[in-house]
Amino acid sequence: MRASSLFYRSDLVRALALAALLVMSGCDSPNQHKKKHPTVDKSEPASKAKNPHSDPQPEADPLAVSRAYVNALPETYPKIVPTKATGTTHVVSSFLFEGKPLRVELDANNGALEGARTAQRDVTYPVGERPSDLEARGNVPYVVDAAQDSFFEAILIQFRTIRADQKLDDDRYYELLTAFVQNIPYDTHGKAGGRFPLEVVVDNTGDCDEKSRLLAGLAAREGYAVALLTFDTEQHMAVGIKADELTFRTTGYAYTEATLVSPVTNPFADTDTLDLKSTPSVIPIGSGQKRYRAAADIRYLVDTRASLTQMVDEENRKIAKANTDMAALNADANRLARKLNARGASRAIDTDSLKKQFEKITEQQRTLDAESRQMLARATTHVSLANLYNDPFIARVPLVQRLRDGLAALP
């Protein structure tokens, strides 16, 4: 009876911890979890912070709710048990952010690293009692495992220094964390059971699940309202950050791709390689409140790209017509020149009239040539601006600035 009561009590604590985690992250209840992943967050966005670009003091532990959920799990789950291995493994990670090369260095504790490499990764539960939060059990522990806290802090100390040096607001700081993870090479094969975030950085590779858990762990520890977005049908995972606009379908989160270098919301995704038709389930991580508020810039990038494409197409049509008109004027000028050259053979030719026609055509050629050159210059500028979108490492802020400067410089 005592053992049974204890199990019931532990399961109740786990359920209460999960409910608290979902409430802090904007979900309604643990019953929203589906077969494999938690269901989509249908709650209203949290209230806006007084200063969206402020740098508030972080919570004592932004992951406290998530840790309570994991600690209350009644069965086994992925967990690092550090070994007695001594020493450290030195790692240098280089990446680009807003066109600038950056790097972070890490001396990974070998005991924690070896523990991660040998950790059991199974999620167990009684036969016939598949838990509704199975996917959360299989992912949240990877992110919040306390054996990785020193690893996360060692990296985040360096990111905070970069933030201070470059005067990054909350949106750009989240983009900095995102750029770091996106620049880690993608592992097409993955690791059986999946890597812990510590392993992803040391190995300098990871698949969608592994890199998404790394980004969620970094962002959640810095107080951002993030979640793992899991796509059952496509077998894909990404990160979501709470946002007021441009949220992914009905989730309430702005989509962040961890495997490709791309802006938050992934507005220019290549649908041939990342065609996500299903609605993701949501696994909230931590209880952060910082939201992504750069939707206006993202919308500007999307609208400007569409406008540039339309302008280039229109200018190409005008240039093609100008070429046709110029060819016709050249033919008329050649015809008149032949008549003028033949004036000595026939007194019937009115040379004065021919000269006036020739001069008129010549003036039309000059005007059309000037217009064509201007159209070509504009088209060339528009094409060069459109090509900025093809740079995989360009970020939101410099891209917006270069587009505005380029369009303002047009005659």
Helices and strands as residue ranges (DSSP letters): H 2-25, G 30-32, H 64-71, E 88-97, E 100-109, H 110-118, H 134-144, G 146-148, H 149-166, H 170-182, H 197-203, H 208-221, E 226-231, E 236-242, E 253-256, E 281-285, H 295-341, G 343-345, H 351-387, G 388-390, H 396-408
